[in-house]
Amino acid sequence: MNSNGTITGVQSGLCLDATGTGTANATKLQLWACSGAGSQQWSLRS
């Protein structure tokens, strides 16, 4: 995880992205060009 909350693929350089900026359970994820959008910012919770 990067300091800005994005998760970047080592080989692809693409960011983990929630499709359609979804937040619901079962939202599909994709690798997408990094833009820093909210759909690419993640946080870990315990």
Secondary structure per residue as TSV (DSSP state, phi and psi in degrees):
chain	resnum	aa	ss	phi	psi
A	1	M	-	360.0	133.1
A	2	N	-	-83.7	163.3
A	3	S	T	-62.2	-22.8
A	4	N	T	-90.9	6.8
A	5	G	S	91.5	-1.5
A	6	T	-	-85.3	156.1
A	7	I	-	-119.4	118.6
A	8	T	B	-110.1	132.7
A	9	G	-	-68.2	132.1
A	10	V	T	-62.8	-47.5
A	11	Q	T	-81.0	-38.5
A	12	S	T	-86.8	-28.7
A	13	G	-	74.8	5.6
A	14	L	-	-90.5	160.0
A	15	C	E	-100.9	147.8
A	16	L	E	-69.1	128.9
A	17	D	E	-137.4	135.0
A	18	A	E	-84.1	123.3
A	19	T	G	-63.5	139.3
A	20	G	G	61.2	24.1
A	21	T	G	50.9	32.1
A	22	G	-	-66.8	150.7
A	23	T	-	-128.3	-2.1
A	24	A	S	-80.4	158.6
A	25	N	T	-56.1	144.1
A	26	A	T	74.5	11.9
A	27	T	-	-62.2	132.1
A	28	K	-	-73.6	142.7
A	29	L	E	-108.8	153.7
A	30	Q	E	-146.7	162.6
A	31	L	E	-93.2	131.3
A	32	W	E	-143.9	158.4
A	33	A	-	-55.5	133.2
A	34	C	-	-68.4	127.5
A	35	S	-	-131.2	-9.7
A	36	G	-	79.6	8.8
A	37	A	-	-63.0	159.4
A	38	G	G	-57.4	-30.9
A	39	S	G	-71.9	-4.9
A	40	Q	G	-114.8	4.5
A	41	Q	-	-104.1	126.5
A	42	W	-	-123.3	157.6
A	43	S	-	-141.3	150.3
A	44	L	-	-98.9	135.7
A	45	R	-	-123.1	144.9
A	46	S	-	-96.8	360.0
